[in-house]
């Protein structure tokens, strides 16, 4: 595919990625009744790592120890974030899991402040306050009610923020596709260790056919395909516009949950979702898309 065609497809591909990711929340919620979270993640990361390693096999020349060290650290953050988020989903609704995870967008600028001394802008500070307000609205039920699943999901948002900062720093002079394969492989190894030592083992028998289909969908579509869509889309899209489109994952997650499950958010929860989404847009774009472009 040539650059001209990829530029035309860039934004639709980003939206397609967020649509795929949004569809995973309710599927995961149902599948966790049959599959242990660690085995689910082990299968997902292993399948994706092998698939991408084969697709990008010609890029492996020149891989040195730094690739394994940096990709391995990214994989550890990815393993921690996905594991905490998946366990959190067991104690909350798919919609709340989707929105609470998205707080990583608000946390990232403050982590950059700690690591690179990049002071957050007034938009980042405003986004942080909006995010806290949104979480409060979503959690309000005659009082502030935050379930253990909500708490784990918020922690996963922090872990995703660490992963994003690590990925950004390490990918500057590295092949992002190879780093991705290594981090998937690292996360897969961690998940297999957890599956063997902290669960009932690998469920080779007894899984319903639907669970296997969901596992394959998560590995191929939600991990390998959606990541490729995101990489292509961001390469040919302005950062502010790409960030805004990526923030669609959370509302897509709620929409799928409402359509395909019995989740029925209250008006106050919808208001909270809207405030969290506004916080993400504020932090990621600083509303640059609303400002008129300067004439050349």
Secondary structure, DSSP 8 states (H G I E B T S, - for coil): --HHHHHHHHHHHHHHHHHHHHHHHHHHHHHTTTS-HHHHHHHHHHHHHHHHHHHTGGG-TT--HHHHHHHHHHHHHHHHHHHHHHHHHTTS-HHHHHHHHTTHHHHHHHHHHHHH-----HHHHHHHHHHHHHHHHHHBSSSB---HHHHHHHHHHHHHHHHHHHHHHHTTTS-HHHHHHHHHHHHHHHHHHHHHHHSS----S---HHHHHHHHHIIIIIIIIHHHHHHHHHHTS-HHHHHHHHTHHHHHHHHHHHHHSS----HHHHHHHHHHHHHHHHHHHTTGGGS-----
